[in-house]
Amino acid sequence: MNKETQQKDPFWVYVSITVFVIVAGILLIKQSENEKFAPIKQQVAEENAQMNIRVLN
């Protein structure tokens, strides 16, 4: 009888690595967008706070 060694198919390892790289890339892009637009969001929040003045009679 031949003793053949069976090698596991690395398909799922490749799939998991690819998914991890894609998700990490998306998260990095989202974080850089949040950092880029943070001053604009702060300015909008300040303008909203200034416009939210109630006039009391």
C-alpha positions in Angstrom: 0.0 0.0 0.0 1.1 3.5 -0.8 1.1 6.0 2.0 0.3 9.2 0.3 0.3 12.3 2.4 -2.8 14.4 2.0 -2.3 18.1 1.9 -5.0 20.4 3.0 -6.4 22.7 0.4 -5.4 26.3 1.4 -8.5 27.8 -0.3 -10.1 29.0 2.9 -6.9 30.4 4.1 -6.6 32.5 0.9 -10.2 33.5 1.2 -9.9 34.6 4.8 -6.7 36.6 4.1 -8.3 38.3 1.1 -11.4 39.2 3.2 -9.2 40.5 6.0 -7.2 42.7 3.6 -10.3 44.1 2.0 -12.0 44.9 5.3 -8.8 46.5 6.7 -8.5 48.6 3.6 -12.1 49.8 3.9 -11.6 50.6 7.5 -8.5 52.6 6.8 -10.2 54.6 4.0 -13.2 55.3 6.3 -10.9 56.5 9.1 -8.9 58.8 6.8 -12.2 60.3 5.5 -13.4 60.9 9.1 -10.1 62.7 9.9 -10.3 64.7 6.7 -13.8 65.9 7.3 -13.5 66.4 11.1 -12.9 70.2 10.9 -15.9 70.6 8.6 -18.1 68.6 11.0 -16.9 70.7 13.9 -17.6 73.9 12.0 -21.1 72.7 11.1 -21.8 71.8 14.8 -20.6 75.3 15.9 -22.8 77.0 13.3 -25.8 74.9 14.4 -25.1 75.9 18.0 -25.0 79.5 17.1 -28.2 79.3 15.1 -30.0 77.5 17.9 -30.8 80.7 19.8 -34.2 81.0 21.3 -35.8 84.4 21.6 -37.7 84.8 24.9 -40.4 87.6 25.1 
